[in-house]
Amino acid sequence: MPTALALSPHLDDAAFSCGGTLAILAASGWRVVMATVFTQSVPGPTGFALACQLDKGLDASVDYMRLRRAEDEAAARCLGVEVRHLPFREAPHRGYGSAPDLFAEPRADDGIVEHLVPAFRALIDDIAPDLILAPQAIGGHVDHLQVVAAFRRTGSRQPVLWWRDFPYTVRDTVPKAPLAASFAGLPVRQVDLDRAAQEAKAEACAAYATQLGFQFGGRAALMDRLRAEGGRERVSVAGILPDGCPGFDAAA
């Protein structure tokens, strides 16, 4: 059985960005593991970290990340994939104190990459994937940037599908793409989602109930955004895809 590993910075990124591709792989007989990096619960959050919970309509007493991990497990069932939750803290718990900070340069004192590199190496050794899916960090969120930086330092030799970070790709303003030059030379491929994959992705995305109002304005608006994507996902391909990998159409 071939195996694919999706590295998701947050508990929703992979499902939002390449959930249809993951569903197609799983339906084609692949073992698919969706591993999320920043999932650790932090007791008694304060300041901006607490604000990131309160603005989702959640009381301060709620274990926000535990709730989100449960949403991720529900999303994975929709896609037919496995989950792994790595024990790292999101940026608001690492000294990033405002929304603008999340989309600025990584802090000089943010040493998370040094911890992610060995964790990623151990994960890859354990899963032994034939294919890895990872973010391009479109939007410039610091957690996405740090995941890309750490993954590139692992020395992994597997082929990679670099996915485009949704919903940053459909923001009304032009999203930041600080790493765009590093992907410019890679062939871009389009994944055309069949009806089953589209439905699986839609239900998986909807499973992240805590995020829908904040990110999209509700479930209906999420579905409108997904329909606007036209049943397609685009990836940049690094390496030679393994035998049995579902085909992709060339994309401009």
N, C-alpha and C positions, 0 to 999 in steps of 0.2 A: 504494500500500500504506500503510494507516495505521500509525502507530508509537506504541508505548508505552514509557515509560522508568520503571523501578522503581529508586528510590534506597534502597539497603540499607546501614545503618550497618556491619554486620559480615557476614562470609562465612557466611551461613545465614539471616539475618533475613528477607529477602524470600521465600525459598523456604518457610520455616517459616510465615510469616504470610499470604502471599497467593500461594503457589505454584500453587494450583488456578486462581485467577483468571488468572495469567500463562499457564498451560497452555491455558486456554480461549481467551484472546486469540490465542495463537500458532496454535492449531488452527483458528481462525476466519479466518486469513489475515493477521493483524497481524505486523509486525516488532516484536519485544519485546526490549528491552535491559535486562538486570539489572546495574546499576552499583553496586559495593560501594565504600564510602568508605575504611574503615580496613583496609588490606591490606598495608601496607609491612613488609617484613622488617627486623628490627633485629638486627644481629650482636651476639653476646655479651650477651644479656639478663641482668639481675641482679635481686635482690630480689623484689618482688611480681610483676613482669613475668615473671621466670623461674618463679616459683611457678605462674603461670597456665598454663605449659607443662608443668611437672612433674606437676601434678595431673591432667593428661590421660594420664599414663603415658608421656610422651615424654621422651627423654634431652635433656640440655642442649645437645648437639651438633646436634640436629635443627633445621633451618630451619622453624620452626612455621608461619609465615605462607605460605611456599612450599607446604607440605603442604596448608594450608587453601585456597589458591588453586586447587590441583589438584582438591580436593573440590568447590569451587564450579563449576569447569568441568564436572565429571561431573554435578553437579546440573542445570546448565543444559541439558545434552544430554537429560536426562530430561524437562525441561519444554519443550524445543524453542525455547529462547531464546538470545540472545547474551549475552556477559559483557563488562563493563568493570571494571578494577581500578584505583581511584584510589590514589595513593601517599601516604597519610596514616597516621600511627601511632595505634594504639589507645590508650585512656586510660592503661593501666598504663605506657606509654612516654612519657606526657606529665605525669608527676608524681603520678598517683593511686596511692597506696601500699598500699591494702587493699581488700578486697571492700566494706566499708561506704562507702569513699570513692567507689566507682563509682555509688552510689545516693544520694549526697548532692548538695548544690548544686554546680554547676560551679565549679572553682577560679578565683579572681580572676586568676591568672596563666596560665590556659589560653586562649591566643589563637587556638585552632584555627578559630573561626568566621571570623575575618578572612581565613584562607587558603581556607576552604571556599567562601565566597561567589563569588569569581572563578572557582574551579574548577567550581562548579556552573553558573555562567553559560556558561562555555566548553563544558561538556558538553551543556547544553540547546541551545545554538547549533549544535553539531555534530550531535546526534541529531535535532533538530527534531521533538520528539514532539508528537503530537496529544493525548496523555493522559499524566499523570504519576501514579505511585503512590509514596506516602511514608508513613513511620511516624507513629503518634500518640504514640509514646514512653510507652506504657503500661508500667509497671514502673519508670520513672524512671531508666533507665541513662543516665549522663552522655553517652555517645557518641550515643545516640538523641536526647537533648535538643539537643545541639549541631548535629546534622544538621537537625532541624526549625528551629532558630533560623537557621541559615545559608540553608536553602532559602527560608524566608519573606522573607529579605532580598534574594533574587535579583530580585524583581519579576516573576517568571514569571506569564504570563497563561493558561497552559494549564489545563484542568480537572484536578482532582486527586482521586484516590481515596486517602483517608487510611486505611491499614490498621491493624488492631489487632495489637499485638505479641505473637505467640505465641512461647514458651510462658508468658510472664508472665500472659496472660489465663486460664491454667488452673492457676496456682499454688494450693496449698492455702490459703495466706494471701491476703488481699485485696491485689491489686497496687497500687502507687502509680500515680496518674494525674495528675501535676502540671500537665499541659496540658489536662485534661478540659474546663475551662470554655471554652477556645477552640474546641472542636469541638461544644459543646452545641447550637448553633443549626443545625448541618448535618443534612440528611436522611441517615438510616442506611439502607443497602441491603444486602440479603443476596444473596450469590452462591451459587447451588445448583450444586454440582460434579457433573457426570455421572461415570460410572464411570471413563472414560478419564482425566479430570482428577484424580480421587481417586487413581488408581493412579500417575499421573505425579508428583503431589505427594508421595506416600508414598515412591517410589523416590528422588526428589530429596532429600527430607529425610534418608533413610537414607544418602545419599552423603556426608554430613558425619560420617564415622565417628569423628573425633576428639572430637566433641561429644556423642555419644549416651549414653555412660556417665555423663558429668558432668551433663548436662542432664536425662536421663530415666531413667537406670539401665539403658540398653541399648536395642537395636533393638526388642525385643518391647514394652517399655514405651512407646517412641515410638509404635508402631502402635496401642497401646491408647489413647493420648492423642488421636491423629488420629481414631480411630473415635468417640471421645467427642464430637468436634466435629460429628458427624452429617453429614459431607459438605457443610459450609457454611463460608463465610467472610463476615465482615461488614466493610463499609467505610463511611466517612462521605464524602459526595460534595460537593465544592466546585466550582461552575461547571456548565456545560451539557455533558453528555457528547456526544462527537462521533458523527455518523452511523456506523452499522456497529458500534458498541460493543455487545457482548452484553448483553442485558437483565438487570435485577436486580429482585428482589422487594422490596417495602417491608418493613422490619423494625422491630419495636418497639424 
